[in-house]
Amino acid sequence: MNQRELFLRHVAQTSAAPLALEISRARGCSIFDVNGKEYIDLIGGISVANTGHGHPAVIDAIKKQLDDYLHVMVYGEIVQSPQVRYARLLADHLPAGLHSVYFTNSGAEAVEGAMKLAKRYTGRTRIIAAKNSYHGSTQGALSILGDEYWRNAFRPLLPGIVHIDYNKYDWLDQIDTTTACVLLETVQAEGGILAPDKAWLQAVRQRCTETGALLILDEIQAGFGRTGKLWGFEHFDVVPDVLLLGKALGGGMPLGAFISNRKIMMTLTENPVLGHITTFGGHPVSCAAGHAALKVLLDEDLTQQVAQKEQLFRSLLHHPKIKEIRSFGLWMAVAFDSFETNKKIIDRLLEAGVFTDWFLFASTCFRICPPLTISEKEIETACSQISKVLETC
Ligand SMILES: Cc1ncc(COP(=O)(O)O)c(C=O)c1O
């Protein structure tokens, strides 16, 4: 059997027709298949490879950590310098109220930890989430996911969850003194890049403050420069009580985090002690890689280039078949009339050497979410291929 056949037989599948592209290498904004064909990566691992694939500084940091030590002890018991260094760097670039970092293995685990934290800190159980939100595939994260089709098969899920309309004022009074937290994506990703009104997000913040509910913002896709600022919430002059990070956080290695202040975070240390523990969360190699990637992001000023690159994409993407382009930084949803049209375009783009996909709750849109290091030339090449494909579809 060849690799593809072995993949289909032995690696558990998530859909009946996986892409099954056989990758041999990835560098910068390119991935290469086993036949040496190059693809411009417009997905970046879905907002993971913000500093590009295989950045030398990230690879060096990983190699150095491999030489020092791998896993030594569960999270939180001993001082591991890669964790400490990275938590400190994150805190240095976050508002003062976000200075205590709990590292996890994944985004979904950060969501789980934050929901537990909110229950523990407030003594309440009601959680408000938004329709069209995606927060991960574990049971808790699935309970707050904002689409019944994806949730229903896995019931019973967590009780006490209220799903509200994102960006609508009507339901603000749902946030009351029984609410443990409001958990939202700062910008909804899988809904097809849906940004909130600044005034609305500020009203949510205010209502949380008034009622004592924690505002938890999920920036697992939005963080690390994707939106044109280091953190998405900076666009809205709002600071969450808890911030969720993942994806680009690990610089290509598995890592998630929920971040709050020390007072809130300390509730996980008592009654019961060890209120949230993990064997591999904050793995030293992941923290070393993430630390190096954030340094690259800051040192190379990648966030500053995002708006210009976004505009370049927008200026080059014009075609009658495109119904709408929604973007928030280097993060775009290009909409067509149907899923069938979109799927055909995505397949043809792959043949033409451009790698993209669609969104969970916006299947008529394809995704543009490349490494922030993408060059103008790569943007021009990708857009030229997109235009050619649109002519033939
Ligand atoms: C906004 C958002 N939150 C949470 C998650 C879950 O992260 P993970 O897949 O690392 O569990 C994702 C993953 O796509 C996401 O996009």
The ligand as an SDF file (V2000), in Angstrom:
LIG
                    3D

 16 16  0  0  0  0  0  0  0  0999 V2000
  -11.7810   30.3870   17.5100 C   0  0  0  0  0  0  0  0  0  0  0  0
  -11.3380   29.0020   17.8880 C   0  0  0  0  0  0  0  0  0  0  0  0
  -11.4280   28.6100   19.1650 N   0  0  0  0  0  0  0  0  0  0  0  0
  -11.0290   27.3880   19.5740 C   0  0  0  0  0  0  0  0  0  0  0  0
  -10.5080   26.4710   18.6630 C   0  0  0  0  0  0  0  0  0  0  0  0
  -10.0750   25.1130   19.1410 C   0  0  0  0  0  0  0  0  0  0  0  0
   -8.6860   24.9950   19.0700 O   0  0  0  0  0  0  0  0  0  0  0  0
   -8.0150   23.5340   18.9960 P   0  0  0  0  0  0  0  0  0  0  0  0
   -8.3400   22.9770   17.6450 O   0  0  0  0  0  0  0  0  0  0  0  0
   -6.5520   23.8030   19.2030 O   0  0  0  0  0  0  0  0  0  0  0  0
   -8.6060   22.7320   20.1020 O   0  0  0  0  0  0  0  0  0  0  0  0
  -10.4000   26.8480   17.3210 C   0  0  0  0  0  0  0  0  0  0  0  0
   -9.8710   25.9070   16.3270 C   0  0  0  0  0  0  0  0  0  0  0  0
  -10.0710   26.0170   15.1450 O   0  0  0  0  0  0  0  0  0  0  0  0
  -10.8220   28.1430   16.9190 C   0  0  0  0  0  0  0  0  0  0  0  0
  -10.7370   28.5400   15.6530 O   0  0  0  0  0  0  0  0  0  0  0  0
  1  2  1  0
  2  3  1  0
  2 15  2  0
  3  4  2  0
  4  5  1  0
  5  6  1  0
  5 12  2  0
  6  7  1  0
  7  8  1  0
  8  9  2  0
  8 10  1  0
  8 11  1  0
 12 13  1  0
 12 15  1  0
 13 14  2  0
 15 16  1  0
M  END
$$$$
